[in-house]
Amino acid sequence: MKASYDFRKGNRGRVAKAAPETRGKTRITIRLDEDLVEHFLKEADKTGGAKGYQTLMNEALRQHVEGKAPRLVDTLRKIVREELRAAG
């Protein structure tokens, strides 16, 4: 093992080089449940490196904040109706 290593020419990121820092982004520390992180990591892997897990999390949160994500109550109603139709 060497006494020191030179990482100046190393590649950053999981698959591709990281995009330059963009304005409007804030670095924070947050603790998330493992199952949620695993879900977004798997979804990121499905994109073949086109999107990272943090980008996917941002998109999901943005849909919720902008009211574009389906409301939980609407989803539950749809499921109950489908189940009642199937049982009836």
C-alpha positions, 0 to 999 in steps of 0.5 A: 500500500502506498503512503499516499494516493493522488485522486486529482484525475479520478472520476466522480459519481456513480456512473458518470461525472457529476454535473457542476454545482447548480444554483438553487441547490442546498447541501443538507444532512437528512436521515431517511428510512432505509427502504426509501433510499433502497427504492430510489437507488433501485429506480436510479439503477433502472435509468442506467445512470441517466438519473441519480437517486437524489434527482429522483427524490427531488422529482418525487418531492416536487410532484407532491409539493406542486400537487401533481402527485396523486393524493393518498386518499384518492389512491385508497378510494380507487383501490377500495372500489376496484376490490369491491368490484372484484368481490361483488 
